[in-house]
């Protein structure tokens, strides 16, 4: 393709923001980084994702609640409750740091890519939308059949460090 005006009569399809993909490319490839899905029940509002984000595109808010003791005479427990989880995809550079640093597996890559909008403010997606994208998250790849059993499956045996 040369620099200059695009010829609409050319055989190559021209892509623009919000325009359908060319025939044969409607579905993204497996494990494609499209958007970020939130598994809300795993989120503990630890804020690691928001602190590590280089673009500051995550807005995470929560509060603590006191739960009664599990046993009589025990001490009450506090737990964090998620109030708001939003991602501003107009700022996100899709680096995946938030997903990698989450110690509770609350964030996942979703191949969802059909969220082109005309207003930049509509690129802020709240936890409800992020939760809906979890249905499109592909399952993890199967474990390597040639690998040995995990230490949890070995029952605490110590292997040689050979």
N, C-alpha and C positions, 0 to 999 in steps of 0.2 A: 504494500500500500504506500502510496506516495503522499507527501505533505501537500495540502491544498484542499479545495472543496471536494466533498464526497459526491460522487455521481450516483443519484438514486436509481438510475437505470442499469447500474452494474449488476452482475450476477451475484456478488457477495452480499449477504444480508448486512444491514447497518443496524448496530445495536445502540440504543440510547437508554437512559435511566427510565425505568418503568415500562419498557417495551418488551414484548414477549421474546423469548429466546428463539434462535433459528431451529428449524425442524431437526429432531434428533437430539437436541440438547435441553429438552424440557426438564428432565430429571437430573439433579446434581449427582456427581460421582459419589460412591460410598465414602464415608468419613470426611465429607466436605465441610469446611468451616462456613456455615451460613449465618447462624445467629446463636445466641446462648440461651439454653433452657435452664430453668430453675426447678429443682426438686425441693419444694418448700419445707417439707417435713424434716429434711436433713440439715437445714440452715439453723445454726445456733447463734446467729448475729455476732460472730466473733470479729467481724469487720476486716479480716485479713485480705479479702478480695478488694475491698475499697481502698485499703492502705497501700496495697502493692500495685494498683492500677496506675500506669504511667500517664494516662489521659484524664484521670479523675472523672470517668464517665459513669461510675456506679454511685447510687444514692441508697444507702442502707440505713434504716432507722429501726430501733427496737426499744423495748423497755423490759424491766425485770419484774417477775411475779414471784411471790413467796408461796411455795407449796407446803401443805401440812406434812409433818414427819411421817415417814413410812411405818414406823413402829411407835407405840406409846412411849413417851419419855425421850424420844429421839429429837434431834434438832430439825427445825424447818429447813427446807431446801429452797434455794433461789434458782430460777431458770430464766433465760432470755427468751423473749417472745418477739417475733418478727412483725413489725408494723408496716414497713415499706421497703420494697426492693425494686429499684428501677435502674434501667440501663439506658443511657442516652447514646443511641447508635449513630448520631451525627458526630459524636466525639470519639467513639470506639474505633481503635485501629485493628481490632480482631487479632490481637497478639496471643490471647489465651492464657495470660499470666494469672488472671482471676481463677480460671478453671484449675490450673496447676497448683496454686497455693491453697485451695480450699481443702482443709483436712477432713471434712465431713462428706465429701462427694455430693455437694448440693448443686454444683454447676456443671453443665455438659454442653458439648458442641451439638447443635442441631443443624441438619441440612436445610432448614427452612430459609428460604431466600426471597420469597415473594412479598416483601413488605415495603416496596418502593412507594413513596408518597410525594406529594407536591409541596407540603408544608413541613419545614424543618422541625417544628414543635411536635409533630406526630411521630418523630423517630424516638421519642422517649417512651419506652415500653415498661409498664408496671408488672408486678409479680404475677398477676392473673394471666397476662399474655405470655410471659416467660414460662409459666407453668403449663400453658397449653402446648407450647413447643416441645415439651418433654415427650409427647407421644410420637414425635418424629425422630427422636434420638435413636440411632442404631444400636444394637447390642454390641458389647465389647467383642473383640476378636477372640476366637477360641484359644485356650491355653496350648502351649507347645507340647505335643504328645511325647516328644523325646526328653522333656525335662523331668527331673526327679521330683518326688513328692515334696510339697512345701513343708517347712519345719513344723507347722501346726498339724499337719497330717501324719508326721513321723512320730508324734507323741513325745517330743522333747529329746529325742536321740541326738547325740552329738556326732556330726559327720567329720571326716578328716578334712583338713584344709589343704591337702595335697598340693 
